[in-house]
Amino acid sequence: MGYLLNISDEKLKELKIIAAREGSTIRKILEEQVDDYLKQHSKSNNPQTMIENFDREEVMAIPQIYERRTEPWDKFFKMVDKKEYKELEKAHSNLTKRMNEKYHQLYKL
């Protein structure tokens, strides 16, 4: 199996031992990882999401801010739950505040 995933025999053996100790299987572990990956990336059509951002507990990838097509945003919002919506509200408020500050700076109001 390791050759299919390009995983060394040593790592595969260690993974199998840990999975068994935790009452899991390699298949379950891999499926969970794939599900998490698909959940994160299916909400975004933005390939520029930096991989180092995914070391945090929760990351919400969104379509590009300048996206002119509505389909990516429609797809994204169909999948947003209440918790994610609250996070979006906070981000929107923060962005609006910064936009207003920049507007006043640029136009000296």
ROZASE-550340 format. One record per residue (C-alpha): residue in one letter; chain; z, x, y. Coordinates in nm, 2 decimals. Example, Ala and Ser with C-alpha at 12.3 -4.5 7.8 and 13.67 -1.06 7.14 Angstrom:
<r><aa>A</aa><ch>A</ch><zz>0.78</zz><xx>1.23</xx><yy>-0.45</yy></r>
<r><aa>S</aa><ch>A</ch><zz>0.71</zz><xx>1.37</xx><yy>-0.11</yy></r>
//
This chain:
<r><aa>M</aa><ch>A</ch><zz>0.00</zz><xx>0.00</xx><yy>0.00</yy></r>
<r><aa>G</aa><ch>A</ch><zz>0.08</zz><xx>0.29</xx><yy>0.24</yy></r>
<r><aa>Y</aa><ch>A</ch><zz>-0.28</zz><xx>0.39</xx><yy>0.24</yy></r>
<r><aa>L</aa><ch>A</ch><zz>-0.39</zz><xx>0.05</xx><yy>0.37</yy></r>
<r><aa>L</aa><ch>A</ch><zz>-0.15</zz><xx>0.08</xx><yy>0.67</yy></r>
<r><aa>N</aa><ch>A</ch><zz>-0.19</zz><xx>0.45</xx><yy>0.71</yy></r>
<r><aa>I</aa><ch>A</ch><zz>0.19</zz><xx>0.50</xx><yy>0.65</yy></r>
<r><aa>S</aa><ch>A</ch><zz>0.32</zz><xx>0.80</xx><yy>0.48</yy></r>
<r><aa>D</aa><ch>A</ch><zz>0.48</zz><xx>0.75</xx><yy>0.14</yy></r>
<r><aa>E</aa><ch>A</ch><zz>0.81</zz><xx>0.87</xx><yy>0.27</yy></r>
<r><aa>K</aa><ch>A</ch><zz>0.82</zz><xx>0.62</xx><yy>0.55</yy></r>
<r><aa>L</aa><ch>A</ch><zz>0.70</zz><xx>0.34</xx><yy>0.32</yy></r>
<r><aa>K</aa><ch>A</ch><zz>0.98</zz><xx>0.43</xx><yy>0.07</yy></r>
<r><aa>E</aa><ch>A</ch><zz>1.24</zz><xx>0.43</xx><yy>0.34</yy></r>
<r><aa>L</aa><ch>A</ch><zz>1.11</zz><xx>0.09</xx><yy>0.48</yy></r>
<r><aa>K</aa><ch>A</ch><zz>1.13</zz><xx>-0.06</xx><yy>0.13</yy></r>
<r><aa>I</aa><ch>A</ch><zz>1.49</zz><xx>0.06</xx><yy>0.09</yy></r>
<r><aa>I</aa><ch>A</ch><zz>1.60</zz><xx>-0.07</xx><yy>0.43</yy></r>
<r><aa>A</aa><ch>A</ch><zz>1.42</zz><xx>-0.40</xx><yy>0.38</yy></r>
<r><aa>A</aa><ch>A</ch><zz>1.59</zz><xx>-0.46</xx><yy>0.04</yy></r>
<r><aa>R</aa><ch>A</ch><zz>1.93</zz><xx>-0.37</xx><yy>0.18</yy></r>
<r><aa>E</aa><ch>A</ch><zz>1.88</zz><xx>-0.63</xx><yy>0.45</yy></r>
<r><aa>G</aa><ch>A</ch><zz>1.76</zz><xx>-0.89</xx><yy>0.21</yy></r>
<r><aa>S</aa><ch>A</ch><zz>1.40</zz><xx>-0.87</xx><yy>0.33</yy></r>
<r><aa>T</aa><ch>A</ch><zz>1.06</zz><xx>-0.75</xx><yy>0.22</yy></r>
<r><aa>I</aa><ch>A</ch><zz>0.80</zz><xx>-0.52</xx><yy>0.37</yy></r>
<r><aa>R</aa><ch>A</ch><zz>0.57</zz><xx>-0.82</xx><yy>0.40</yy></r>
<r><aa>K</aa><ch>A</ch><zz>0.83</zz><xx>-1.02</xx><yy>0.60</yy></r>
<r><aa>I</aa><ch>A</ch><zz>0.90</zz><xx>-0.73</xx><yy>0.83</yy></r>
<r><aa>L</aa><ch>A</ch><zz>0.53</zz><xx>-0.68</xx><yy>0.89</yy></r>
<r><aa>E</aa><ch>A</ch><zz>0.46</zz><xx>-1.05</xx><yy>0.94</yy></r>
<r><aa>E</aa><ch>A</ch><zz>0.74</zz><xx>-1.07</xx><yy>1.20</yy></r>
<r><aa>Q</aa><ch>A</ch><zz>0.60</zz><xx>-0.78</xx><yy>1.38</yy></r>
<r><aa>V</aa><ch>A</ch><zz>0.25</zz><xx>-0.92</xx><yy>1.38</yy></r>
<r><aa>D</aa><ch>A</ch><zz>0.38</zz><xx>-1.26</xx><yy>1.49</yy></r>
<r><aa>D</aa><ch>A</ch><zz>0.57</zz><xx>-1.10</xx><yy>1.78</yy></r>
<r><aa>Y</aa><ch>A</ch><zz>0.26</zz><xx>-0.90</xx><yy>1.88</yy></r>
<r><aa>L</aa><ch>A</ch><zz>0.04</zz><xx>-1.21</xx><yy>1.87</yy></r>
<r><aa>K</aa><ch>A</ch><zz>0.28</zz><xx>-1.42</xx><yy>2.07</yy></r>
<r><aa>Q</aa><ch>A</ch><zz>0.30</zz><xx>-1.16</xx><yy>2.34</yy></r>
<r><aa>H</aa><ch>A</ch><zz>-0.07</zz><xx>-1.09</xx><yy>2.36</yy></r>
<r><aa>S</aa><ch>A</ch><zz>-0.21</zz><xx>-1.43</xx><yy>2.31</yy></r>
<r><aa>K</aa><ch>A</ch><zz>-0.05</zz><xx>-1.54</xx><yy>2.64</yy></r>
<r><aa>S</aa><ch>A</ch><zz>-0.24</zz><xx>-1.28</xx><yy>2.83</yy></r>
<r><aa>N</aa><ch>A</ch><zz>-0.60</zz><xx>-1.19</xx><yy>2.86</yy></r>
<r><aa>N</aa><ch>A</ch><zz>-0.49</zz><xx>-0.88</xx><yy>3.05</yy></r>
<r><aa>P</aa><ch>A</ch><zz>-0.56</zz><xx>-0.57</xx><yy>2.83</yy></r>
<r><aa>Q</aa><ch>A</ch><zz>-0.38</zz><xx>-0.36</xx><yy>3.10</yy></r>
<r><aa>T</aa><ch>A</ch><zz>-0.03</zz><xx>-0.46</xx><yy>2.99</yy></r>
<r><aa>M</aa><ch>A</ch><zz>0.14</zz><xx>-0.13</xx><yy>2.95</yy></r>
<r><aa>I</aa><ch>A</ch><zz>0.29</zz><xx>-0.06</xx><yy>2.61</yy></r>
<r><aa>E</aa><ch>A</ch><zz>0.60</zz><xx>0.10</xx><yy>2.76</yy></r>
<r><aa>N</aa><ch>A</ch><zz>0.69</zz><xx>-0.24</xx><yy>2.91</yy></r>
<r><aa>F</aa><ch>A</ch><zz>0.75</zz><xx>-0.37</xx><yy>2.55</yy></r>
<r><aa>D</aa><ch>A</ch><zz>1.07</zz><xx>-0.17</xx><yy>2.50</yy></r>
<r><aa>R</aa><ch>A</ch><zz>1.26</zz><xx>-0.44</xx><yy>2.69</yy></r>
<r><aa>E</aa><ch>A</ch><zz>1.41</zz><xx>-0.74</xx><yy>2.53</yy></r>
<r><aa>E</aa><ch>A</ch><zz>1.17</zz><xx>-0.99</xx><yy>2.68</yy></r>
<r><aa>V</aa><ch>A</ch><zz>0.83</zz><xx>-0.93</xx><yy>2.83</yy></r>
<r><aa>M</aa><ch>A</ch><zz>0.60</zz><xx>-1.20</xx><yy>2.96</yy></r>
<r><aa>A</aa><ch>A</ch><zz>0.24</zz><xx>-1.09</xx><yy>2.98</yy></r>
<r><aa>I</aa><ch>A</ch><zz>0.04</zz><xx>-1.32</xx><yy>3.21</yy></r>
<r><aa>P</aa><ch>A</ch><zz>-0.33</zz><xx>-1.34</xx><yy>3.29</yy></r>
<r><aa>Q</aa><ch>A</ch><zz>-0.46</zz><xx>-1.12</xx><yy>3.57</yy></r>
<r><aa>I</aa><ch>A</ch><zz>-0.33</zz><xx>-1.23</xx><yy>3.91</yy></r>
<r><aa>Y</aa><ch>A</ch><zz>-0.69</zz><xx>-1.22</xx><yy>4.05</yy></r>
<r><aa>E</aa><ch>A</ch><zz>-0.84</zz><xx>-1.41</xx><yy>3.75</yy></r>
<r><aa>R</aa><ch>A</ch><zz>-1.09</zz><xx>-1.65</xx><yy>3.90</yy></r>
<r><aa>R</aa><ch>A</ch><zz>-1.16</zz><xx>-1.84</xx><yy>3.57</yy></r>
<r><aa>T</aa><ch>A</ch><zz>-0.91</zz><xx>-2.12</xx><yy>3.50</yy></r>
<r><aa>E</aa><ch>A</ch><zz>-0.93</zz><xx>-2.09</xx><yy>3.12</yy></r>
<r><aa>P</aa><ch>A</ch><zz>-0.69</zz><xx>-1.79</xx><yy>3.08</yy></r>
<r><aa>W</aa><ch>A</ch><zz>-0.43</zz><xx>-1.96</xx><yy>3.30</yy></r>
<r><aa>D</aa><ch>A</ch><zz>-0.48</zz><xx>-2.29</xx><yy>3.12</yy></r>
<r><aa>K</aa><ch>A</ch><zz>-0.43</zz><xx>-2.12</xx><yy>2.78</yy></r>
<r><aa>F</aa><ch>A</ch><zz>-0.12</zz><xx>-1.94</xx><yy>2.92</yy></r>
<r><aa>F</aa><ch>A</ch><zz>0.05</zz><xx>-2.25</xx><yy>3.06</yy></r>
<r><aa>K</aa><ch>A</ch><zz>0.00</zz><xx>-2.45</xx><yy>2.74</yy></r>
<r><aa>M</aa><ch>A</ch><zz>0.22</zz><xx>-2.20</xx><yy>2.56</yy></r>
<r><aa>V</aa><ch>A</ch><zz>0.49</zz><xx>-2.16</xx><yy>2.83</yy></r>
<r><aa>D</aa><ch>A</ch><zz>0.83</zz><xx>-2.31</xx><yy>2.73</yy></r>
<r><aa>K</aa><ch>A</ch><zz>1.12</zz><xx>-2.41</xx><yy>2.96</yy></r>
<r><aa>K</aa><ch>A</ch><zz>1.29</zz><xx>-2.06</xx><yy>2.95</yy></r>
<r><aa>E</aa><ch>A</ch><zz>0.96</zz><xx>-1.89</xx><yy>3.03</yy></r>
<r><aa>Y</aa><ch>A</ch><zz>0.89</zz><xx>-2.14</xx><yy>3.30</yy></r>
<r><aa>K</aa><ch>A</ch><zz>1.22</zz><xx>-2.06</xx><yy>3.47</yy></r>
<r><aa>E</aa><ch>A</ch><zz>1.13</zz><xx>-1.69</xx><yy>3.46</yy></r>
<r><aa>L</aa><ch>A</ch><zz>0.79</zz><xx>-1.77</xx><yy>3.61</yy></r>
<r><aa>E</aa><ch>A</ch><zz>0.97</zz><xx>-1.97</xx><yy>3.89</yy></r>
<r><aa>K</aa><ch>A</ch><zz>1.18</zz><xx>-1.66</xx><yy>3.97</yy></r>
<r><aa>A</aa><ch>A</ch><zz>0.88</zz><xx>-1.43</xx><yy>3.97</yy></r>
<r><aa>H</aa><ch>A</ch><zz>0.68</zz><xx>-1.68</xx><yy>4.19</yy></r>
<r><aa>S</aa><ch>A</ch><zz>0.96</zz><xx>-1.70</xx><yy>4.44</yy></r>
<r><aa>N</aa><ch>A</ch><zz>0.99</zz><xx>-1.32</xx><yy>4.45</yy></r>
<r><aa>L</aa><ch>A</ch><zz>0.61</zz><xx>-1.28</xx><yy>4.50</yy></r>
<r><aa>T</aa><ch>A</ch><zz>0.60</zz><xx>-1.55</xx><yy>4.77</yy></r>
<r><aa>K</aa><ch>A</ch><zz>0.88</zz><xx>-1.38</xx><yy>4.96</yy></r>
<r><aa>R</aa><ch>A</ch><zz>0.70</zz><xx>-1.04</xx><yy>4.94</yy></r>
<r><aa>M</aa><ch>A</ch><zz>0.37</zz><xx>-1.20</xx><yy>5.04</yy></r>
<r><aa>N</aa><ch>A</ch><zz>0.54</zz><xx>-1.36</xx><yy>5.35</yy></r>
<r><aa>E</aa><ch>A</ch><zz>0.70</zz><xx>-1.03</xx><yy>5.44</yy></r>
<r><aa>K</aa><ch>A</ch><zz>0.37</zz><xx>-0.85</xx><yy>5.41</yy></r>
<r><aa>Y</aa><ch>A</ch><zz>0.19</zz><xx>-1.12</xx><yy>5.61</yy></r>
<r><aa>H</aa><ch>A</ch><zz>0.44</zz><xx>-1.08</xx><yy>5.90</yy></r>
<r><aa>Q</aa><ch>A</ch><zz>0.40</zz><xx>-0.70</xx><yy>5.88</yy></r>
<r><aa>L</aa><ch>A</ch><zz>0.03</zz><xx>-0.71</xx><yy>5.89</yy></r>
<r><aa>Y</aa><ch>A</ch><zz>-0.01</zz><xx>-0.98</xx><yy>6.16</yy></r>
<r><aa>K</aa><ch>A</ch><zz>0.30</zz><xx>-0.87</xx><yy>6.36</yy></r>
<r><aa>L</aa><ch>A</ch><zz>0.45</zz><xx>-1.21</xx><yy>6.36</yy></r>
//
